[in-house]
Amino acid sequence: MIDYANDDEEDDYISRSHFKREAEAMQALGERLITLRKEQLDQLDLSEKLYDSILLAQRLTANGAIRRQRQFIGKLMRTEILEPIEAKLAEWDRGGKAETARLHRLERWHDRLISSETMLGEWLKEYPDTDVQRMRSLIRNAQKEAETNKPPKSSRELFKLLREITAHESLR
């Protein structure tokens, strides 16, 4: 008589749908790799065959060929060590979000500096090394441009100056 209660083979069972989910996840990761620039791909430790397949997929234009290449990349992903790739992508995602948040903060500062003259004092409390004369000139010119509906040249220069002043924050 077979003792099913102590059968170790059942503990090792992995469903077919589990393998399918893993394959789909690898294919999705491969599709994300296709969207990366060549410089980013160079930073990842990819096998030569996978690297060349990704570059080929980026050049393809026919839908059927793109679909087949994506599936092939998903198949190649099974032989790759995925943890370093996923870690690098996560690092890039975090960096992108932080930079976006920094730029949104600068946009708010930019709008407040143009709309209120007292905000320059607040800016100087936070960033005392600012060239005050240049900043005042750009703010004044940006206000005039807004009043006369001229192109926002000074407004753009002001935003560029704010980015330069706070550039060290993105390195933290």
MOHUDA-V26647 format. One record per backbone hydrogen bond with DSSP energy under -0.5 kcal/mol. NH is the residue of the N-H (numbers start at 1). CO is the residue of the C=O. Records with the same first field share a line. If there is no record, write none. Layout:
NH: CO, CO
//
This chain:
4: 2
6: 3
7: 4
8: 6
10: 7
11: 8
12: 8, 9
13: 10
19: 15
20: 16
21: 17
22: 18
23: 19
24: 20
25: 21
26: 22
27: 23
28: 24
29: 25
30: 26
31: 27
32: 28
33: 29
34: 30
35: 31, 32
36: 33
41: 37
42: 38
43: 39, 40
44: 40, 41
46: 44
51: 47
52: 48
53: 49
54: 50
55: 51
56: 52
57: 53
58: 54
59: 55, 56
60: 56
66: 62
67: 63
68: 64
69: 65
70: 66
71: 67
72: 68
73: 69
74: 70
75: 71
76: 72
77: 73
78: 74, 75
79: 76
80: 77
82: 80
85: 81
86: 82
87: 83
88: 84
89: 85
90: 86
91: 87
92: 88
93: 89
94: 90
95: 91
96: 92
97: 93
98: 94
99: 95
100: 96
101: 97
102: 98
103: 99
104: 100
105: 101
106: 102
107: 103
108: 104
109: 105
110: 106
111: 107
112: 108
113: 109
114: 110
115: 111
116: 112
119: 116
120: 117
121: 118
122: 118
123: 119
124: 120
125: 121
126: 122
127: 123
130: 127
132: 130
135: 131
136: 132
137: 133
138: 134
139: 135
140: 136
141: 137
142: 138
143: 139
144: 140
145: 141
146: 142
147: 143
148: 144
149: 146
150: 145
153: 151
156: 152
157: 153
158: 154
159: 155
160: 156
161: 157
162: 158
163: 159
164: 160
165: 161
166: 162
167: 164
169: 166
170: 166, 167
171: 168
172: 169
//
